[in-house]
Amino acid sequence: MASADSLFDFGRRQQAGVTAPLAERMRPRTFEEFQGQEHVLGQDRVLRRSLAADRLPSFILWGPPGSGKTTLARLVATATQATFEPVSAVTSGVADLRRIVGEARERQGMYRGRTILFVDEIHRFNKAQQDVILPHVEDGTVTFIGATTENPSFEVNAPLLSRCRVFTLQSLTAEEVGSIVRNALEDRERGLGTLEVSLAGDALEHLVNISNGDARVALNALETAAFALQGEAGSDSNSGSREITMEVISDALQRRSPLYDKAGEGHYDTISAFIKSVRGSSPDGAIYWLARMLEAGEDPLFIARRLVVLASEDIGLAEPQALPLAVAAQQAVHFLGMPEARIPLAEATVFLATSPKSNSAYMALERALDDVRKKPNDPVPLHLRNAVTGMMREMGYGKGYRYAHDFSGGFVEQEYLPPAMADARYYEPSTEGKEQEIERRVREWWGNSGEGQPDNA
C-alpha cells in the first residue's frame, strides 16, 4: 500500500486531537466522505476507474482554495499500490526532487515498484525546478500529481503539462459547505461534538455565504466561534447546549477572503469582466466588478489606467469628454490615495459605462497600421513637405500646397496620402453620440465616396 509518511499520516493527526486545526482534523478519510467534485470523483469517471485498475496517469488538480485538492491527493495515496512521495513546492527544492527520483529508480529496478510524486502548490516551482520532474515523468520513473490554485496553462511548463491530465475542481456549493459544517458540529471524535454547541440558522447561512465555497475558511471560523463561546460560558459551564449566534460567527469571520490574486488568474478574470461590463454599457456590472477589485486590494492606479484605455478605445469620439474625465480620475486617484480614491473611480466607471460607444478612432489606426506594415512606405508627397531652405524650395517642397484657412469654412480638398495610397480609407465615423456631428462634417467635406469612408476592397 501507499507510503503515508509526513503530510499524509492520518493516524498521527487524529491522535493530535484538538491541537490540530478543525479543518485538518475533519479531512475526509474515504472517497465516500469527500464532499463535491462529482464530475471528477464519480464512479464512472476516469480518475476513479484508473484508481480501481491501479494504473494512475499523471495529472494536475486545479481549483480554488478549500476545494479539496490536497485531500483528494491524500485519498489517492491510500487507494494506490504505489509508494506515495509528497512534497510542497513552498518548502522543497531540486535536491528533494532528485532524492525522490533516485529512490523511485531504485524501487523500480529492484522491486518493480511504482512511485507517485505529489507536488502541492506546483505553481510555486520555477521553470528549472519543473524541468527536473519532466524526464522522469516521461520515462515512467514517477507518476506525477500536482495541485495548484493557478491556471496550469500559465504556471506549468508546456512539456510537463502536455504529459498530464488536468482535473478542474470547483468551489464547493453552499449545500456542500453546510453539510461539512454540520458534520463538524456533530462529530465527537474529530469535530466539535463534545463541546455541545449548535449554530443558529442565520449564523449558518452567513458562514456558508462568506466562506465563498472554501471549506477551510468555514471550519476555521466555526472552530474560532465555538471556542470563543466556550470561553464566554466559563470553564465550569461545559454542560448543556450553547448556540453560536450571528454576532459570534460574524466576529469570528471578520470579513470575506476574496478569491483574488493580484498576480494570478483572478486578477485577469476580474479586470476582464470589468472592461467588458463598461464596454457593454452595464453600469451595475461595472460597479460590481470595481467593488470586487477594490475589496481584494487591487492597485487603484491599475484600475484608473484601464479606464483611460476604455475611454480611448471604446467610448472614443462618441463622447469626447470620456477621455478627459478618465484622465482626471487617474489624477484624482494619484492625489487622494485610498480609501477616497474609490469615489472618482466609481464616478468615471459609471460615466464610461453609460456613455455612447465608438471604436472608430481605434479601428482607423489599426487599419492604417496594417497598411504601414504590409505596404511600401512611399515618400511624403512634395506638396506636404516644409520648404525650410532655398534648395528645398527649388526641389519643389511645399509647391502646390493649399492652406486650408485661406478657403471658406477652413476646408479645401487636396490629397493628403502618398499617390499609391490615394484610395485608402481608414476612419469610418459612427453615428453614435457626439460622433454624429463628426460623421456629418466628414460627409460634407469628402462626400459619400471620399475620404472618411471605409475601404471595403
C-alpha positions as CSV (number, residue, x, y, z in Angstrom):
1,M,0.0,0.0,0.0
2,A,1.0,3.6,-0.2
3,S,3.6,5.1,2.0
4,A,1.8,7.5,4.4
5,D,4.7,9.5,5.9
6,S,4.7,13.1,7.0
7,L,1.9,15.1,5.4
8,F,-0.2,12.0,4.8
9,D,-0.1,10.4,8.2
10,F,-3.8,10.4,9.0
11,G,-3.4,8.5,12.3
12,R,-1.0,10.8,13.8
13,R,-3.2,13.8,13.0
14,Q,-6.2,12.1,14.5
15,Q,-4.3,11.4,17.7
16,A,-3.3,15.1,17.9
17,G,-6.9,15.9,18.8
18,V,-7.8,19.5,19.2
19,T,-4.1,20.5,18.8
20,A,-4.6,20.3,15.0
21,P,-7.0,22.8,13.4
22,L,-10.6,21.6,12.9
23,A,-10.2,21.8,9.1
24,E,-7.2,19.4,9.3
25,R,-9.0,17.0,11.7
26,M,-12.1,16.9,9.5
27,R,-10.4,16.0,6.3
28,P,-12.3,13.1,4.6
29,R,-10.8,9.7,5.2
30,T,-12.6,8.0,2.3
31,F,-14.0,8.9,-1.0
32,E,-17.4,8.4,0.5
33,E,-16.8,11.2,3.0
34,F,-15.5,13.6,0.3
35,Q,-17.9,16.4,-0.5
36,G,-18.4,17.6,-4.1
37,Q,-16.4,17.3,-7.3
38,E,-18.6,14.5,-8.6
39,H,-17.5,15.5,-12.1
40,V,-14.0,14.2,-11.1
41,L,-14.8,11.6,-8.5
42,G,-17.9,9.9,-9.9
43,Q,-17.6,6.1,-10.1
44,D,-17.7,6.2,-13.9
45,R,-15.1,9.0,-14.2
46,V,-11.6,8.4,-15.4
47,L,-9.9,9.1,-12.1
48,R,-11.9,6.5,-10.2
49,R,-11.5,3.9,-12.9
50,S,-7.8,4.5,-13.0
51,L,-7.6,4.0,-9.3
52,A,-9.6,0.9,-9.4
53,A,-7.2,-0.5,-12.0
54,D,-4.2,0.8,-10.1
55,R,-3.0,2.4,-13.3
56,L,-2.9,6.1,-12.3
57,P,-2.0,8.7,-15.0
58,S,0.0,11.8,-14.3
59,F,-2.4,14.6,-13.6
60,I,-2.8,18.1,-12.1
61,L,-5.6,19.2,-9.7
62,W,-6.5,22.8,-10.4
63,G,-9.0,24.6,-8.2
64,P,-9.7,27.4,-5.7
65,P,-8.5,27.2,-2.1
66,G,-10.6,24.9,0.1
67,S,-12.0,22.8,-2.8
68,G,-10.2,19.6,-1.7
69,K,-7.1,19.3,-3.8
70,T,-4.7,18.1,-1.1
71,T,-7.4,16.0,0.5
72,L,-8.0,14.3,-2.9
73,A,-4.3,13.6,-3.2
74,R,-4.3,12.0,0.2
75,L,-7.2,9.8,-0.7
76,V,-5.3,8.8,-3.8
77,A,-2.4,7.9,-1.6
78,T,-4.5,5.4,0.4
79,A,-6.0,3.8,-2.8
80,T,-2.9,3.0,-4.8
81,Q,-0.3,0.3,-4.5
82,A,2.4,2.7,-5.5
83,T,4.7,4.4,-3.0
84,F,3.4,8.0,-2.4
85,E,6.0,10.7,-2.1
86,P,4.5,14.2,-1.2
87,V,6.4,17.4,-1.3
88,S,5.4,21.1,-1.0
89,A,6.7,23.5,-3.6
90,V,6.8,26.1,-0.8
91,T,9.3,24.3,1.3
92,S,11.0,21.8,-1.1
93,G,13.6,22.2,-3.8
94,V,15.5,20.4,-6.5
95,A,17.5,18.4,-4.0
96,D,14.3,16.9,-2.6
97,L,13.1,16.1,-6.1
98,R,16.3,14.4,-7.1
99,R,16.3,12.3,-3.9
100,I,12.8,11.1,-4.5
101,V,13.6,10.3,-8.2
102,G,16.7,8.4,-7.2
103,E,14.7,6.3,-4.7
104,A,12.0,5.8,-7.2
105,R,14.5,4.5,-9.8
106,E,15.9,2.0,-7.2
107,R,12.4,0.9,-6.2
108,Q,11.6,0.4,-9.9
109,G,14.7,-1.6,-10.6
110,M,14.8,-3.8,-7.5
111,Y,11.1,-4.4,-6.8
112,R,9.3,-3.2,-10.0
113,G,7.6,-0.9,-7.6
114,R,5.9,2.3,-8.7
115,T,6.2,5.8,-7.2
116,I,3.8,8.7,-7.2
117,L,5.3,12.1,-6.8
118,F,2.8,14.6,-5.4
119,V,3.8,18.3,-5.6
120,D,1.5,20.7,-3.7
121,E,1.5,24.3,-4.9
122,I,3.2,23.3,-8.1
123,H,2.9,26.8,-9.5
124,R,5.5,27.9,-6.9
125,F,8.2,25.8,-8.6
126,N,10.1,27.8,-11.2
127,K,10.8,26.6,-14.8
128,A,14.1,25.0,-13.8
129,Q,12.5,23.1,-10.9
130,Q,9.7,21.8,-13.1
131,D,12.2,20.8,-15.7
132,V,13.7,18.4,-13.1
133,I,10.5,16.5,-13.0
134,L,9.8,16.2,-16.7
135,P,12.2,13.5,-17.9
136,H,11.3,11.2,-15.0
137,V,7.6,11.6,-15.8
138,E,8.3,10.9,-19.5
139,D,10.2,7.7,-18.9
140,G,7.8,6.4,-16.2
141,T,10.1,6.6,-13.2
142,V,7.4,8.5,-11.4
143,T,3.7,9.2,-11.8
144,F,3.3,12.9,-11.2
145,I,0.4,14.6,-9.4
146,G,0.4,18.4,-9.0
147,A,-2.0,20.7,-7.1
148,T,-2.4,24.3,-7.9
149,T,-4.8,27.3,-7.4
150,E,-3.4,28.9,-10.5
151,N,-4.2,28.2,-14.2
152,P,-1.8,25.4,-15.2
153,S,-1.7,26.9,-18.8
154,F,0.2,29.8,-17.3
155,E,2.0,28.3,-14.4
156,V,3.1,24.8,-15.5
157,N,5.7,24.3,-18.2
158,A,4.1,23.3,-21.5
159,P,6.1,20.0,-21.9
160,L,5.1,18.9,-18.4
161,L,1.6,20.0,-18.8
162,S,1.3,18.0,-22.1
163,R,2.1,14.8,-20.2
164,C,-0.6,15.4,-17.6
165,R,-4.4,15.4,-17.5
166,V,-5.9,18.4,-15.8
167,F,-8.8,17.8,-13.4
168,T,-10.5,21.1,-12.6
169,L,-12.1,21.3,-9.1
170,Q,-14.9,23.7,-8.5
171,S,-15.7,25.8,-5.4
172,L,-17.9,23.9,-3.1
173,T,-21.6,24.7,-3.2
174,A,-23.5,26.3,-0.3
175,E,-25.1,22.9,0.4
176,E,-21.8,21.1,0.4
177,V,-20.2,23.6,2.8
178,G,-23.3,23.5,5.0
179,S,-23.0,19.7,5.2
180,I,-19.3,19.9,6.1
181,V,-20.1,22.4,8.9
182,R,-22.9,20.3,10.3
183,N,-20.7,17.2,10.3
184,A,-18.0,19.1,12.2
185,L,-20.6,20.2,14.8
186,E,-21.8,16.6,15.3
187,D,-18.6,14.6,15.1
188,R,-17.5,13.7,18.6
189,E,-14.2,12.0,17.6
190,R,-12.6,14.7,15.3
191,G,-15.1,17.6,15.4
192,L,-16.8,19.8,17.9
193,G,-19.4,17.3,19.1
194,T,-18.0,17.1,22.7
195,L,-18.4,20.9,23.1
196,E,-22.2,20.6,22.7
197,V,-22.5,23.7,20.6
198,S,-25.1,24.5,17.9
199,L,-25.2,27.0,15.1
200,A,-28.2,29.4,14.7
201,G,-29.9,29.2,11.3
202,D,-28.9,32.7,10.2
203,A,-25.4,32.2,11.5
204,L,-25.0,29.0,9.4
205,E,-26.3,30.9,6.3
206,H,-23.9,33.7,6.9
207,L,-21.0,31.4,7.5
208,V,-21.7,29.5,4.3
209,N,-22.1,32.7,2.3
210,I,-18.9,34.4,3.5
211,S,-16.8,31.2,3.2
212,N,-17.2,31.5,-0.6
213,G,-17.1,27.8,-1.3
214,D,-13.9,27.3,0.8
215,A,-14.4,24.6,3.4
216,R,-11.2,25.5,5.2
217,V,-12.4,29.1,5.8
218,A,-15.8,27.8,7.1
219,L,-14.3,25.3,9.5
220,N,-11.6,27.6,10.9
221,A,-14.3,30.3,11.6
222,L,-16.6,27.7,13.1
223,E,-13.8,26.5,15.5
224,T,-12.9,30.0,16.5
225,A,-16.6,30.8,17.2
226,A,-17.1,27.6,19.2
227,F,-14.1,28.1,21.5
228,A,-15.0,31.8,21.9
229,L,-18.4,30.7,23.0
230,Q,-16.9,28.2,25.4
231,G,-14.7,30.9,26.9
232,E,-17.7,33.1,27.4
233,A,-19.5,30.3,29.2
234,G,-16.5,29.7,31.6
235,S,-14.5,26.6,32.2
236,D,-17.1,25.3,34.7
237,S,-20.1,25.6,32.4
238,N,-19.4,22.9,29.8
239,S,-22.7,21.1,30.3
240,G,-25.8,21.9,28.2
241,S,-26.0,23.1,24.6
242,R,-24.9,26.6,23.6
243,E,-25.8,28.3,20.4
244,I,-23.3,30.2,18.1
245,T,-25.2,33.3,17.1
246,M,-25.0,35.6,14.1
247,E,-23.0,38.0,16.2
248,V,-20.4,35.4,17.3
249,I,-19.9,33.9,13.8
250,S,-19.6,37.4,12.3
251,D,-16.9,38.3,14.8
252,A,-15.1,35.0,14.0
253,L,-15.2,35.6,10.3
254,Q,-14.4,39.3,10.3
255,R,-14.6,39.6,6.5
256,R,-14.7,37.6,3.4
257,S,-11.4,36.5,1.9
258,P,-11.7,37.3,-1.8
259,L,-10.9,34.7,-4.4
260,Y,-8.4,37.1,-6.0
261,D,-4.7,37.0,-6.6
262,K,-3.2,40.3,-8.0
263,A,-0.6,38.2,-9.8
264,G,-2.8,35.3,-10.8
265,E,-5.9,34.4,-12.9
266,G,-8.4,36.0,-10.5
267,H,-6.8,39.4,-11.3
268,Y,-7.1,38.9,-15.1
269,D,-10.6,37.4,-15.0
270,T,-11.9,40.2,-12.8
271,I,-10.5,43.1,-14.8
272,S,-11.7,41.4,-18.0
273,A,-15.3,41.3,-16.5
274,F,-14.9,44.9,-15.5
275,I,-13.8,46.0,-19.0
276,K,-16.5,44.0,-20.8
277,S,-19.1,45.5,-18.4
278,V,-18.1,49.1,-19.2
279,R,-17.9,48.3,-23.0
280,G,-21.3,46.6,-22.8
281,S,-22.9,49.7,-21.2
282,S,-23.7,47.9,-17.9
283,P,-23.1,50.4,-15.0
284,D,-24.3,47.8,-12.5
285,G,-21.9,45.1,-13.8
286,A,-19.0,47.6,-14.0
287,I,-19.6,48.9,-10.4
288,Y,-19.8,45.3,-9.1
289,W,-16.5,44.2,-10.6
290,L,-14.9,47.5,-9.5
291,A,-16.1,46.8,-5.9
292,R,-14.7,43.2,-6.2
293,M,-11.3,44.6,-7.2
294,L,-11.2,47.3,-4.6
295,E,-12.2,44.9,-1.8
296,A,-9.4,42.5,-2.9
297,G,-6.8,45.2,-2.6
298,E,-6.2,45.8,-6.3
299,D,-4.0,48.8,-7.1
300,P,-6.4,51.7,-7.8
301,L,-4.0,53.2,-10.3
302,F,-4.1,49.9,-12.3
303,I,-7.9,50.3,-12.5
304,A,-7.6,54.0,-13.4
305,R,-5.2,53.1,-16.3
306,R,-7.8,50.7,-17.6
307,L,-10.4,53.4,-17.5
308,V,-8.2,55.7,-19.6
309,V,-7.8,52.9,-22.2
310,L,-11.5,52.2,-22.2
311,A,-12.3,55.9,-22.7
312,S,-9.9,56.0,-25.7
313,E,-10.7,52.6,-27.3
314,D,-14.4,52.0,-26.6
315,I,-16.1,55.4,-26.0
316,G,-13.9,57.4,-28.3
317,L,-15.4,60.3,-30.2
318,A,-18.9,59.3,-29.4
319,E,-18.3,61.1,-26.1
320,P,-15.2,63.3,-26.3
321,Q,-15.4,64.1,-22.6
322,A,-14.8,60.5,-21.6
323,L,-11.0,60.7,-22.0
324,P,-10.6,63.9,-20.0
325,L,-12.8,62.6,-17.3
326,A,-10.9,59.3,-17.1
327,V,-7.5,61.1,-17.0
328,A,-8.9,63.4,-14.3
329,A,-10.0,60.3,-12.3
330,Q,-6.4,58.9,-12.7
331,Q,-5.0,62.1,-11.4
332,A,-7.5,62.2,-8.5
333,V,-6.6,58.6,-7.6
334,H,-2.9,59.5,-7.5
335,F,-3.6,62.7,-5.5
336,L,-6.1,61.2,-3.0
337,G,-5.0,57.6,-2.4
338,M,-7.3,55.0,-0.8
339,P,-9.9,54.9,0.5
340,E,-11.2,58.2,-1.0
341,A,-9.8,57.2,-4.4
342,R,-12.6,54.7,-4.8
343,I,-15.1,57.6,-5.3
344,P,-13.6,59.1,-8.6
345,L,-13.1,55.6,-9.8
346,A,-16.8,54.9,-9.3
347,E,-17.7,58.2,-11.0
348,A,-15.5,57.5,-14.0
349,T,-16.7,53.9,-14.2
350,V,-20.4,54.9,-14.3
351,F,-19.8,57.7,-16.8
352,L,-17.9,55.5,-19.2
353,A,-20.4,52.6,-18.9
354,T,-23.3,54.9,-19.6
355,S,-21.6,56.8,-22.5
356,P,-22.3,56.1,-26.2
357,K,-19.7,53.8,-27.6
358,S,-17.5,54.1,-30.7
359,N,-14.2,52.5,-31.5
360,S,-13.8,54.3,-34.8
361,A,-10.6,56.1,-34.0
362,Y,-9.0,52.9,-32.7
363,M,-10.1,50.9,-35.7
364,A,-8.9,53.7,-38.1
365,L,-5.4,53.4,-36.5
366,E,-5.5,49.6,-36.7
367,R,-6.3,49.7,-40.4
368,A,-3.6,52.3,-41.1
369,L,-1.0,50.3,-39.1
370,D,-1.9,47.3,-41.1
371,D,-1.1,49.2,-44.4
372,V,2.1,50.7,-42.9
373,R,3.3,47.2,-42.0
374,K,2.3,45.4,-45.2
375,K,2.6,48.0,-48.0
376,P,5.6,50.1,-49.3
377,N,6.2,53.3,-47.2
378,D,6.4,55.8,-50.1
379,P,8.0,59.2,-49.6
380,V,5.9,62.1,-48.3
381,P,4.4,63.9,-51.3
382,L,6.3,67.1,-52.1
383,H,3.4,69.5,-51.5
384,L,3.1,68.2,-47.9
385,R,6.7,68.9,-47.1
386,N,8.0,72.0,-45.4
387,A,10.5,74.1,-47.6
388,V,12.8,75.3,-44.8
389,T,15.8,76.0,-47.2
390,G,16.1,77.6,-50.6
391,M,17.3,74.3,-52.0
392,M,14.2,72.6,-50.8
393,R,12.0,75.2,-52.5
394,E,13.9,74.7,-55.7
395,M,13.2,70.9,-55.4
396,G,9.5,71.6,-55.2
397,Y,9.0,71.2,-51.4
398,G,5.6,72.7,-50.5
399,K,4.8,73.5,-54.1
400,G,1.0,73.4,-54.7
401,Y,0.1,73.1,-51.0
402,R,-3.2,74.8,-50.4
403,Y,-3.5,76.4,-46.9
404,A,-6.9,75.4,-45.5
405,H,-7.5,78.7,-43.7
406,D,-7.5,80.6,-46.9
407,F,-10.7,78.9,-48.0
408,S,-14.3,79.2,-47.0
409,G,-15.1,77.0,-44.0
410,G,-11.4,76.3,-43.4
411,F,-11.6,73.4,-45.8
412,V,-10.1,72.7,-49.2
413,E,-10.0,69.4,-51.0
414,Q,-6.5,68.1,-51.7
415,E,-4.6,64.8,-51.5
416,Y,-3.0,64.0,-48.1
417,L,-1.8,60.5,-48.8
418,P,1.0,59.2,-51.0
419,P,-0.1,58.5,-54.6
420,A,0.0,54.8,-54.1
421,M,-2.3,55.1,-51.1
422,A,-4.7,57.6,-52.6
423,D,-7.7,55.3,-52.5
424,A,-7.1,54.1,-48.9
425,R,-9.8,54.9,-46.3
426,Y,-9.3,54.4,-42.6
427,Y,-11.6,56.5,-40.5
428,E,-15.2,55.4,-40.5
429,P,-17.2,57.7,-38.2
430,S,-20.0,56.1,-36.3
431,T,-23.4,57.6,-35.8
432,E,-23.3,57.3,-32.0
433,G,-23.4,60.2,-29.6
434,K,-21.5,63.3,-30.5
435,E,-19.7,61.5,-33.3
436,Q,-22.9,62.0,-35.4
437,E,-21.7,65.6,-35.9
438,I,-18.3,64.4,-37.0
439,E,-19.9,62.0,-39.4
440,R,-21.9,64.8,-40.9
441,R,-18.9,67.1,-41.4
442,V,-16.8,64.3,-42.9
443,R,-19.6,63.5,-45.4
444,E,-19.9,67.2,-46.3
445,W,-16.2,67.6,-46.8
446,W,-15.4,64.5,-48.7
447,G,-18.7,63.2,-50.0
448,N,-20.1,59.7,-49.6
449,S,-17.3,58.0,-51.5
450,G,-14.5,60.3,-50.4
451,E,-12.0,60.3,-47.5
452,G,-13.5,59.3,-44.2
453,Q,-15.4,56.3,-45.8
454,P,-14.1,52.7,-45.2
455,D,-12.1,50.9,-47.9
456,N,-14.0,47.7,-48.3
457,A,-12.0,46.5,-51.3
